[in-house]
Amino acid sequence: MTTDRPDLVAPRADPTAPPGSTALLELHDVERSYGRRGPVLGPFDLAVEAGSATALVGRSGSGKSTLLDCAAGLVTVTRGSVRFQGRDIARLPEHRRAALRCEQFGFVFQDYTLIDALSVAENIELPRRLVRRPPDPRRVAEVAHSLGLGDLLHRSTADLSGGQRQRVAIARAVASDVRVLFADEPTGALDPITRDEVISVLLSPSVRASRAVLIATHDVDVAARTDRVLVIDGGRICAELLHPAPERVLAALRAVEVDR
Ligand SMILES: Nc1ncnc2c1ncn2[C@@H]1O[C@H](COP(=O)(O)OP(=O)(O)OP(=O)(O)O)[C@@H](O)[C@H]1O
């Protein structure tokens, strides 16, 4: 890893948050391997705090999605621990991890993953239904209004534009008061103007309040809107940039290429 470049900041040696910090997620010595191949991810440490927004950038195949999936308990780690509010979710049986994901984690993907047979309100309500919690129309309306969807509640999501559909996906992800929001290429299918609108929603105070947001993206402009950009290469976190301009993110990505 290069640390002597002015455009790169070395990741903290041990970013695990100290006692009393607001770290929601702490990944320690994490690795993920498939079959007999060496690890496609890790080893690395990472702490994610409430109210923070972190972007993961790196070339295709560098491990961004695998990192998100391990942090969210969608993929099991082959080494290390993934602690959510102090509890190691990597050691939980799958059914308990699935329940925790439904209650505490929200997901936003490039392809929206909405159910077009349902209305906007019904899509937003879906996670609550899945964990058999009673409907909460007031909360649905409140979230929809805060994300500019107030007039669309009864429309089918099939009728909406890409930007509106992604807003619905974000509303669905946050309506049940999850603590961590995972977004994998959330703006990958959008034009630049709609992308800026959607990222503004994703990073708005109402979405971030007491919640951590983790975004995997190829878009340096999206990454530069977050507080912290982690450059991933070969499955490892090889640089950390705090509040960088897009040009700095691009330079860090180029530096990684040169060092390969
Ligand atoms: N189920 C799997 N089985 C085997 N290898 C896998 C599996 N999932 C991911 N990988 C490998 O892990 C590595 C990281 O993949 P990952 O999808 O995390 O990269 P990425 O940075 O998100 O890529 P992209 O930007 O193209 O989405 C790749 O080499 C990929 O081939």
The ligand as an SDF file (V2000), in Angstrom:
LIG
                    3D

 31 33  0  0  0  0  0  0  0  0999 V2000
  -20.1910  -16.2250   -5.1610 N   0  0  0  0  0  0  0  0  0  0  0  0
  -18.9230  -16.0220   -5.5590 C   0  0  0  0  0  0  0  0  0  0  0  0
  -18.1440  -17.0670   -5.8830 N   0  0  0  0  0  0  0  0  0  0  0  0
  -16.8490  -16.9030   -6.2640 C   0  0  0  0  0  0  0  0  0  0  0  0
  -16.2640  -15.6780   -6.3670 N   0  0  0  0  0  0  0  0  0  0  0  0
  -17.0060  -14.6020   -6.0670 C   0  0  0  0  0  0  0  0  0  0  0  0
  -18.3710  -14.7090   -5.6500 C   0  0  0  0  0  0  0  0  0  0  0  0
  -18.8400  -13.4520   -5.4020 N   0  0  0  0  0  0  0  0  0  0  0  0
  -17.8200  -12.6110   -5.6740 C   0  0  0  0  0  0  0  0  0  0  0  0
  -16.7410  -13.2880   -6.0620 N   0  0  0  0  0  0  0  0  0  0  0  0
  -15.4330  -12.7210   -6.4460 C   0  0  0  0  0  0  0  0  0  0  0  0
  -15.0690  -11.7750   -5.4660 O   0  0  0  0  0  0  0  0  0  0  0  0
  -14.3780  -10.6900   -6.0610 C   0  0  0  0  0  0  0  0  0  0  0  0
  -15.0140   -9.3850   -5.6290 C   0  0  0  0  0  0  0  0  0  0  0  0
  -16.3050   -9.2940   -6.2460 O   0  0  0  0  0  0  0  0  0  0  0  0
  -17.2820   -8.0800   -5.9070 P   0  0  0  0  0  0  0  0  0  0  0  0
  -18.5670   -8.3480   -6.6160 O   0  0  0  0  0  0  0  0  0  0  0  0
  -17.3350   -7.8810   -4.4490 O   0  0  0  0  0  0  0  0  0  0  0  0
  -16.5240   -6.8660   -6.5890 O   0  0  0  0  0  0  0  0  0  0  0  0
  -17.0560   -5.3740   -6.8440 P   0  0  0  0  0  0  0  0  0  0  0  0
  -15.9420   -4.4660   -6.4900 O   0  0  0  0  0  0  0  0  0  0  0  0
  -18.3400   -5.1630   -6.1240 O   0  0  0  0  0  0  0  0  0  0  0  0
  -17.2730   -5.3940   -8.4070 O   0  0  0  0  0  0  0  0  0  0  0  0
  -18.3010   -4.4970   -9.2990 P   0  0  0  0  0  0  0  0  0  0  0  0
  -17.8300   -3.0920   -9.1670 O   0  0  0  0  0  0  0  0  0  0  0  0
  -18.1050   -5.0210  -10.6860 O   0  0  0  0  0  0  0  0  0  0  0  0
  -19.6750   -4.7190   -8.7620 O   0  0  0  0  0  0  0  0  0  0  0  0
  -14.3990  -10.9200   -7.5760 C   0  0  0  0  0  0  0  0  0  0  0  0
  -13.1710  -11.4930   -7.9530 O   0  0  0  0  0  0  0  0  0  0  0  0
  -15.5200  -11.9070   -7.7540 C   0  0  0  0  0  0  0  0  0  0  0  0
  -15.2860  -12.7380   -8.8620 O   0  0  0  0  0  0  0  0  0  0  0  0
  1  2  1  0
  2  3  1  0
  2  7  2  0
  3  4  2  0
  4  5  1  0
  5  6  2  0
  6  7  1  0
  6 10  1  0
  7  8  1  0
  8  9  2  0
  9 10  1  0
 10 11  1  0
 11 12  1  0
 11 30  1  0
 12 13  1  0
 13 14  1  0
 13 28  1  0
 14 15  1  0
 15 16  1  0
 16 17  2  0
 16 18  1  0
 16 19  1  0
 19 20  1  0
 20 21  2  0
 20 22  1  0
 20 23  1  0
 23 24  1  0
 24 25  2  0
 24 26  1  0
 24 27  1  0
 28 29  1  0
 28 30  1  0
 30 31  1  0
M  END
$$$$
